Amino acid sequence: GQHRQHLQHELRPFFCNLESFMVQAANVFVLVLLWFSAASVNVISAKIILSELHGYAWVLTFFQLVVSLVCGRLYVGKTKPLTKVQRRITFGAGFSTWIGLVFTNQGFNYMNSSLVETIKAAEPAAGTIIGAFFTKEGWPSFPILRSLAIVVVGVMLASWSDASFALLGVLATVLANFFFSCSNVFSKMNHEQDEPLDGMIYWHCDVCYGLCFATICALPELHRLFATVETLQLRALAPITLLNGLAFWTYNACICLITKHVNFSTFLVLNTMRRATLIISSLMYFGIEMSMPNILGLGIAAIGFLVFLGQKKKEQKVSSAAEDNDKHA
């Protein structure tokens, strides 16, 4: 009897840790499922809206941020005033998120949503280089740059062979990559602060500042929209526009929540899987056929990203070992 009680006592911490791990894994699984689903709905519904209206990317961006503002206010409630540094960071994030979203929607105006998402797969390349100048990470090593070059080559091959390829669409999507990378840099700057903002509060402040820019710049298109588009068509598009805004806020909120549960390398893997899910869901929904160069290009990009992740893990291990040596020294 004593041996059994001793064994139960020894195993109790193990089962407690196992239960805690299972609960966390279940939470992450639900968040990832919601993240991927909302991102797919956001991309597909945005393409439908812009196809029906034949443009109006600035207006769509405005409504996406309006819905996100309402959702964010309901979620975070009342927040305490930001410090001067926090205001600067979230102001920069709001501007770069807004203009990145505008260029993404402009990309949807010109090209298939699957092609836009394919080009956006090269975003880590821009983010790594921009982050080298404005964060504490420093300039990336040659193996990192080499892996990102492979990603870019794969994306270029997949994009060039797509039937909906349009120079203006590619330019808009490349600019979206640049500005979203800037937004990610501002997020890193927030995490580097002594007292960083909570992820959801940071995202809400990002939306607030972005909406200020969106409101001003969308006014000419809003005037043209209500003057030229029939009321019946606007009413028909209202539900899908609301759905699009909800999906946009939801998938970004999931990103904020997931990063609390997983490390950076795991998040990069999940984000790559999300991009693949967006491409596949767009292809299936709109019935777009893929050519062999498309498939080959995506395969090259995937290999490049796997090399990138492997190199990141190696550098993190070296960095952690160096920090441990410094502590023991």
C-alpha positions as CSV (number, residue, x, y, z in Angstrom):
1,G,0.0,0.0,0.0
2,Q,2.8,2.4,0.9
3,H,4.6,1.5,-2.4
4,R,1.5,2.3,-4.4
5,Q,1.0,5.6,-2.6
6,H,4.6,6.5,-3.2
7,L,4.3,5.7,-6.9
8,Q,1.1,7.8,-7.2
9,H,2.9,10.7,-5.4
10,E,5.9,10.4,-7.9
11,L,3.6,10.2,-11.0
12,R,1.3,13.0,-9.9
13,P,3.6,15.9,-11.3
14,F,4.0,14.0,-14.5
15,F,0.3,13.6,-15.1
16,C,-0.3,17.3,-14.1
17,N,2.3,18.4,-16.6
18,L,0.8,16.1,-19.2
19,E,-2.7,17.5,-18.6
20,S,-1.4,21.0,-18.8
21,F,0.4,20.2,-22.1
22,M,-2.7,18.6,-23.6
23,V,-4.9,21.6,-22.7
24,Q,-2.3,24.0,-24.2
25,A,-2.0,21.8,-27.3
26,A,-5.8,21.8,-27.7
27,N,-6.0,25.6,-27.3
28,V,-3.3,26.0,-30.0
29,F,-5.1,23.5,-32.3
30,V,-8.4,25.4,-32.0
31,L,-6.6,28.8,-32.6
32,V,-4.7,27.5,-35.6
33,L,-7.9,26.0,-37.1
34,L,-9.7,29.3,-36.6
35,W,-6.7,31.3,-37.9
36,F,-6.4,29.3,-41.1
37,S,-10.2,29.3,-41.7
38,A,-10.6,33.0,-41.1
39,A,-7.6,33.8,-43.3
40,S,-9.1,31.8,-46.2
41,V,-12.5,33.4,-45.8
42,N,-10.8,36.8,-45.7
43,V,-8.9,36.3,-49.0
44,I,-11.8,34.7,-50.9
45,S,-14.4,37.2,-49.8
46,A,-12.1,40.1,-50.6
47,K,-11.6,38.8,-54.1
48,I,-15.3,38.3,-54.6
49,I,-16.1,41.9,-53.4
50,L,-13.4,43.5,-55.6
51,S,-14.5,41.4,-58.6
52,E,-18.2,42.5,-58.1
53,L,-17.3,46.2,-57.7
54,H,-14.4,46.2,-60.2
55,G,-12.1,48.0,-57.9
56,Y,-12.5,50.0,-54.7
57,A,-9.5,48.6,-52.8
58,W,-9.3,51.8,-50.6
59,V,-13.0,51.4,-49.6
60,L,-12.6,47.7,-48.8
61,T,-9.6,48.5,-46.6
62,F,-11.6,51.1,-44.8
63,F,-14.4,48.7,-44.0
64,Q,-12.0,46.0,-42.9
65,L,-10.5,48.4,-40.4
66,V,-13.9,49.7,-39.2
67,V,-15.1,46.2,-38.4
68,S,-11.7,45.4,-36.8
69,L,-12.0,48.6,-34.6
70,V,-15.4,47.5,-33.3
71,C,-14.3,43.9,-32.7
72,G,-11.1,45.1,-31.0
73,R,-13.0,47.5,-28.7
74,L,-15.4,44.8,-27.7
75,Y,-12.5,42.4,-26.9
76,V,-10.0,44.6,-25.1
77,G,-12.4,47.0,-23.5
78,K,-10.9,50.2,-22.0
79,T,-7.2,50.5,-22.2
80,K,-4.7,52.7,-20.2
81,P,-3.0,55.6,-22.0
82,L,0.1,54.6,-24.1
83,T,3.5,56.0,-23.4
84,K,5.2,58.2,-25.9
85,V,7.3,55.4,-27.3
86,Q,4.3,53.0,-27.5
87,R,2.4,55.7,-29.5
88,R,5.3,56.1,-31.9
89,I,5.6,52.3,-32.5
90,T,1.8,51.7,-32.9
91,F,1.5,54.8,-35.1
92,G,4.2,53.4,-37.5
93,A,2.5,49.9,-37.3
94,G,-0.9,51.4,-38.1
95,F,0.4,53.2,-41.1
96,S,2.4,50.3,-42.5
97,T,-0.5,47.8,-41.9
98,W,-3.0,50.1,-43.6
99,I,-0.9,50.8,-46.7
100,G,0.1,47.1,-46.9
101,L,-3.5,46.1,-46.8
102,V,-4.4,48.6,-49.5
103,F,-1.7,47.2,-51.8
104,T,-2.8,43.6,-51.1
105,N,-6.4,44.5,-52.1
106,Q,-5.0,46.3,-55.2
107,G,-3.2,43.0,-56.0
108,F,-6.6,41.2,-55.8
109,N,-7.9,43.8,-58.3
110,Y,-5.4,42.8,-61.0
111,M,-4.6,39.1,-60.3
112,N,-6.0,35.8,-59.0
113,S,-5.9,35.7,-55.2
114,S,-3.8,32.5,-55.3
115,L,-1.1,34.4,-57.3
116,V,-1.2,37.3,-54.8
117,E,-0.7,34.9,-51.9
118,T,2.1,33.1,-53.8
119,I,4.0,36.4,-54.1
120,K,3.3,37.2,-50.5
121,A,5.1,34.0,-49.6
122,A,8.3,35.9,-50.2
123,E,7.5,38.4,-47.4
124,P,10.1,36.8,-44.9
125,A,12.9,37.9,-47.3
126,A,11.9,41.6,-47.1
127,G,11.2,41.3,-43.4
128,T,14.6,39.8,-42.6
129,I,16.5,42.5,-44.4
130,I,14.4,45.4,-43.1
131,G,14.6,44.0,-39.6
132,A,18.4,44.0,-39.8
133,F,18.4,47.8,-40.0
134,F,15.7,48.6,-37.3
135,T,15.8,45.9,-34.7
136,K,18.4,44.2,-32.5
137,E,18.6,41.1,-34.7
138,G,21.4,42.6,-36.9
139,W,22.3,41.6,-40.5
140,P,21.4,38.0,-41.3
141,S,24.0,35.4,-42.0
142,F,24.9,34.2,-45.5
143,P,23.0,30.8,-45.1
144,I,19.9,32.8,-44.1
145,L,20.2,35.1,-47.2
146,R,20.8,32.0,-49.4
147,S,17.7,30.3,-48.2
148,L,15.6,33.4,-48.7
149,A,17.0,33.8,-52.2
150,I,15.8,30.2,-53.0
151,V,12.3,31.3,-51.7
152,V,12.3,34.4,-53.9
153,V,13.4,32.3,-57.0
154,G,10.6,29.8,-56.4
155,V,8.0,32.5,-56.0
156,M,9.2,34.3,-59.1
157,L,8.9,31.1,-61.2
158,A,5.4,30.3,-59.8
159,S,4.2,33.9,-60.4
160,W,5.6,34.3,-63.9
161,S,3.9,31.2,-65.2
162,D,0.4,32.2,-63.8
163,A,-2.2,33.1,-66.4
164,S,-3.4,36.1,-64.4
165,F,0.1,37.6,-64.1
166,A,-0.1,41.4,-64.3
167,L,2.8,43.8,-63.8
168,L,0.8,46.3,-61.8
169,G,-0.6,43.5,-59.6
170,V,2.9,42.1,-58.9
171,L,4.1,45.6,-58.1
172,A,1.2,46.2,-55.7
173,T,1.9,42.8,-54.0
174,V,5.6,43.4,-53.7
175,L,4.8,46.8,-52.0
176,A,2.4,45.0,-49.7
177,N,5.3,42.6,-48.7
178,F,7.5,45.6,-48.0
179,F,5.0,47.4,-45.8
180,F,3.8,44.3,-44.0
181,S,7.5,43.6,-43.2
182,C,7.8,47.1,-41.8
183,S,4.7,46.4,-39.7
184,N,6.4,43.2,-38.4
185,V,9.5,45.3,-37.5
186,F,7.3,47.6,-35.4
187,S,5.9,44.5,-33.7
188,K,9.4,43.3,-32.9
189,M,10.3,46.8,-31.6
190,N,7.3,46.5,-29.2
191,H,8.6,43.1,-27.9
192,E,12.0,44.6,-27.4
193,Q,10.6,47.3,-25.0
194,D,11.0,46.9,-21.2
195,E,7.2,46.9,-20.9
196,P,5.8,45.7,-24.2
197,L,2.1,46.1,-25.0
198,D,0.0,42.9,-24.8
199,G,-0.5,41.5,-28.3
200,M,-4.2,42.1,-28.5
201,I,-3.9,45.7,-27.2
202,Y,-1.1,46.3,-29.7
203,W,-3.2,45.0,-32.6
204,H,-6.1,47.2,-31.5
205,C,-3.9,50.3,-31.4
206,D,-2.5,49.3,-34.8
207,V,-6.0,49.3,-36.2
208,C,-7.0,52.6,-34.6
209,Y,-4.1,54.5,-36.2
210,G,-4.6,52.6,-39.5
211,L,-8.2,53.6,-39.6
212,C,-7.3,57.3,-39.4
213,F,-5.3,57.0,-42.6
214,A,-7.9,54.8,-44.2
215,T,-10.8,57.2,-43.5
216,I,-9.1,60.1,-45.2
217,C,-7.9,58.3,-48.2
218,A,-11.1,56.3,-48.8
219,L,-13.3,59.4,-49.0
220,P,-13.0,59.9,-52.8
221,E,-13.7,56.3,-53.5
222,L,-16.6,56.3,-51.0
223,H,-18.2,59.2,-52.8
224,R,-17.8,57.5,-56.2
225,L,-19.1,54.2,-54.8
226,F,-22.4,55.7,-53.6
227,A,-22.7,57.8,-56.7
228,T,-22.2,55.1,-59.3
229,V,-23.1,51.7,-57.8
230,E,-26.7,50.7,-57.5
231,T,-28.2,50.5,-54.0
232,L,-29.4,47.0,-54.5
233,Q,-25.9,45.8,-55.4
234,L,-24.5,47.6,-52.3
235,R,-27.1,45.9,-50.1
236,A,-26.3,42.5,-51.6
237,L,-22.6,43.0,-50.9
238,A,-23.1,44.3,-47.3
239,P,-23.2,40.8,-45.6
240,I,-20.0,39.5,-47.4
241,T,-18.3,42.8,-46.6
242,L,-19.1,42.3,-42.9
243,L,-18.0,38.7,-43.1
244,N,-14.7,39.9,-44.7
245,G,-14.1,42.4,-41.9
246,L,-14.8,39.8,-39.2
247,A,-12.5,37.3,-40.9
248,F,-9.8,39.9,-41.2
249,W,-9.9,40.8,-37.5
250,T,-10.2,37.2,-36.4
251,Y,-7.2,35.8,-38.2
252,N,-5.0,38.7,-37.0
253,A,-6.3,38.3,-33.4
254,C,-5.4,34.5,-33.7
255,I,-1.9,35.5,-34.6
256,C,-1.6,37.6,-31.5
257,L,-3.0,34.8,-29.3
258,I,-0.9,32.0,-30.9
259,T,2.4,33.8,-30.4
260,K,1.8,33.6,-26.6
261,H,1.8,29.7,-26.8
262,V,4.5,28.9,-29.4
263,N,8.1,29.9,-30.1
264,F,9.1,32.0,-33.2
265,S,10.3,29.0,-35.3
266,T,7.0,27.1,-34.7
267,F,5.1,30.2,-35.6
268,L,7.0,30.5,-38.9
269,V,6.1,26.9,-39.8
270,L,2.5,27.6,-39.0
271,N,2.5,30.8,-41.0
272,T,4.0,28.9,-44.0
273,M,1.2,26.3,-43.7
274,R,-1.3,29.1,-43.6
275,R,0.0,30.6,-46.8
276,A,-0.2,27.2,-48.5
277,T,-3.8,26.8,-47.2
278,L,-4.7,30.2,-48.7
279,I,-3.3,29.3,-52.1
280,I,-5.0,25.9,-52.1
281,S,-8.4,27.2,-50.9
282,S,-8.3,30.0,-53.5
283,L,-7.4,27.5,-56.3
284,M,-10.3,25.2,-55.2
285,Y,-12.9,27.9,-54.7
286,F,-12.3,29.8,-58.0
287,G,-11.5,26.6,-60.0
288,I,-8.1,27.8,-61.1
289,E,-5.8,25.2,-62.7
290,M,-2.1,25.0,-61.9
291,S,0.6,24.5,-64.5
292,M,3.8,22.5,-63.9
293,P,6.0,25.7,-63.6
294,N,3.5,26.9,-60.9
295,I,3.9,23.6,-59.0
296,L,7.7,23.6,-59.5
297,G,8.0,27.2,-58.3
298,L,6.0,26.5,-55.2
299,G,8.1,23.5,-54.5
300,I,11.3,25.4,-54.7
301,A,9.9,28.1,-52.5
302,A,8.9,25.5,-49.9
303,I,12.4,23.9,-49.9
304,G,13.9,27.4,-49.5
305,F,11.7,28.1,-46.5
306,L,12.5,24.7,-44.9
307,V,16.2,25.6,-45.2
308,F,15.5,29.0,-43.7
309,L,13.7,27.4,-40.7
310,G,16.6,24.9,-40.2
311,Q,19.2,27.7,-40.2
312,K,17.1,29.8,-37.8
313,K,16.9,26.9,-35.4
314,K,20.7,26.4,-35.6
315,E,21.3,30.1,-34.9
316,Q,18.9,30.1,-32.0
317,K,20.7,27.1,-30.4
318,V,24.1,28.9,-30.8
319,S,22.7,32.1,-29.3
320,S,21.1,30.2,-26.4
321,A,24.4,28.3,-25.7
322,A,26.3,31.6,-25.8
323,E,23.9,33.2,-23.3
324,D,24.2,30.2,-21.0
325,N,28.0,30.4,-21.1
326,D,27.9,34.2,-20.3
327,K,25.7,33.4,-17.3
328,H,28.1,30.8,-15.9
329,A,31.2,32.9,-16.6
